[in-house]
């Protein structure tokens, strides 16, 4: 007996939409790469005015003074927890101030080095004040602090 309706033809996979999408994706990626390569020039950094550079230096040095004063007060006290908090806070203050793009590399490097020294010394302090690694870390902190103090003119 025959069926009362027509049997549909077998479904064939249509690969042409996928092929077209793949070609379009490659073309877009190539165009994006070409645009990115022509727009970004190596060594092209925004130029900052002397006023902007001076303001960035002043801001960093003010923030350094604040961080240094707080850390000095608390690390010379008797509360170890406050000393650690103030050292980590000093590191954070320096990192934020060093993020100013108008700041010269010398100041930025010195501030970030001191921030790292604050963090390292705080971590090494858990070993105890007699531990040689803590003493080396503390010596490094003092040297990095002096370097930034010299740059800021204090």
C-alpha positions as CSV (number, residue, x, y, z in Angstrom):
1,X,0.0,0.0,0.0
2,X,1.3,3.5,-0.7
3,X,1.5,6.3,1.7
4,X,-0.9,9.2,1.3
5,X,1.8,11.9,1.7
6,X,5.0,12.6,-0.1
7,X,8.2,11.4,1.5
8,X,10.6,14.4,1.9
9,X,14.0,14.0,0.3
10,X,16.9,13.2,2.6
11,X,18.4,16.2,4.4
12,X,21.9,17.2,3.2
13,X,24.3,19.1,5.4
14,X,24.8,22.6,4.2
15,X,28.4,23.6,4.7
16,X,28.5,26.7,2.6
17,X,27.2,29.0,5.4
18,X,30.0,27.8,7.7
19,X,32.6,28.3,5.0
20,X,31.4,31.8,4.3
21,X,31.5,32.7,8.0
22,X,35.0,31.3,8.4
23,X,36.2,33.3,5.4
24,X,34.6,36.5,6.9
25,X,36.2,35.8,10.3
26,X,39.6,35.5,8.7
27,X,39.1,38.7,6.7
28,X,37.9,40.6,9.8
29,X,40.9,39.3,11.8
30,X,43.3,40.3,9.1
31,X,41.8,43.8,8.8
32,X,41.9,44.3,12.6
33,X,45.5,43.3,12.7
34,X,46.4,45.7,9.9
35,X,44.6,48.5,11.6
36,X,46.3,47.7,14.9
37,X,49.7,47.6,13.4
38,X,49.3,50.9,11.5
39,X,47.9,52.8,14.4
40,X,50.3,51.7,17.2
41,X,53.8,53.1,16.7
42,X,56.5,51.7,18.9
43,X,57.9,54.3,21.3
44,X,55.0,56.7,20.8
45,X,54.0,57.8,24.2
46,X,51.8,60.7,25.0
47,X,53.8,63.9,25.6
48,X,53.2,65.6,28.9
49,X,53.8,69.3,29.6
50,X,56.4,70.3,32.1
51,X,53.6,71.5,34.3
52,X,52.0,68.0,34.2
53,X,55.3,66.3,34.9
54,X,56.0,68.6,37.8
55,X,52.5,68.1,39.3
56,X,53.0,64.3,39.1
57,X,56.3,64.6,40.8
58,X,54.9,66.8,43.5
59,X,51.9,64.5,44.1
60,X,54.2,61.5,44.4
61,X,56.5,63.2,46.8
62,X,53.6,64.4,49.0
63,X,52.2,60.9,49.0
64,X,55.7,59.5,49.8
65,X,56.0,61.9,52.7
66,X,52.6,60.8,54.1
67,X,53.4,57.1,53.7
68,X,56.9,57.5,55.2
69,X,55.7,59.5,58.2
70,X,52.9,57.0,59.0
71,X,55.2,54.0,58.6
72,X,57.9,55.5,60.7
73,X,55.5,56.3,63.5
74,X,53.9,52.9,63.6
75,X,57.0,50.8,62.9
76,X,58.8,52.5,65.8
77,X,55.9,51.8,68.2
78,X,55.2,48.7,70.2
79,X,52.2,47.3,68.2
80,X,53.3,44.9,65.6
81,X,49.9,44.8,63.9
82,X,49.8,48.6,63.4
83,X,53.4,48.5,62.1
84,X,52.4,45.9,59.5
85,X,49.2,47.7,58.5
86,X,51.0,51.0,58.1
87,X,53.8,49.4,56.0
88,X,51.2,47.8,53.6
89,X,49.3,51.0,53.5
90,X,52.5,52.9,52.6
91,X,53.1,50.4,49.8
92,X,49.5,51.0,48.5
93,X,49.9,54.8,48.7
94,X,53.1,54.6,46.7
95,X,51.7,52.3,44.0
96,X,48.7,54.6,43.5
97,X,50.9,57.7,43.2
98,X,53.3,55.9,40.9
99,X,50.5,55.1,38.5
100,X,50.4,58.7,37.2
101,X,51.4,58.4,33.5
102,X,53.0,61.9,33.6
103,X,55.5,60.8,36.2
104,X,59.1,60.2,35.0
105,X,60.4,56.7,35.0
106,X,63.0,57.4,37.7
107,X,60.4,58.5,40.2
108,X,58.0,55.7,39.2
109,X,60.7,53.0,39.5
110,X,61.9,54.3,42.9
111,X,58.3,54.4,44.3
112,X,57.5,51.0,43.1
113,X,60.7,49.6,44.4
114,X,60.0,51.1,47.8
115,X,56.5,49.7,47.7
116,X,57.8,46.2,47.0
117,X,60.3,46.6,49.8
118,X,57.6,47.6,52.3
119,X,55.6,44.5,51.3
120,X,58.6,42.2,51.4
121,X,59.8,43.5,54.8
122,X,56.3,43.1,56.2
123,X,56.2,39.5,55.0
124,X,59.7,38.7,56.3
125,X,58.8,40.2,59.6
126,X,56.8,37.2,60.4
127,X,60.0,35.3,60.8
128,X,61.1,37.4,63.7
129,X,63.4,40.4,64.0
130,X,66.5,38.2,64.5
131,X,66.0,36.3,61.2
132,X,68.8,37.2,58.7
133,X,66.3,37.3,55.8
134,X,64.3,39.9,57.7
135,X,67.4,41.9,58.4
136,X,68.4,41.9,54.7
137,X,64.8,42.9,53.8
138,X,65.0,45.8,56.3
139,X,68.3,46.9,54.9
140,X,66.8,46.9,51.4
141,X,63.8,48.9,52.6
142,X,66.1,51.5,54.2
143,X,68.1,51.8,51.0
144,X,65.0,52.1,48.8
145,X,63.5,54.6,51.2
146,X,66.7,56.8,51.0
147,X,66.7,56.6,47.2
148,X,63.1,58.0,47.0
149,X,63.9,60.6,49.7
150,X,66.9,61.8,47.7
151,X,64.7,62.1,44.6
152,X,62.1,64.0,46.4
153,X,64.7,66.3,47.9
154,X,64.0,65.7,51.6
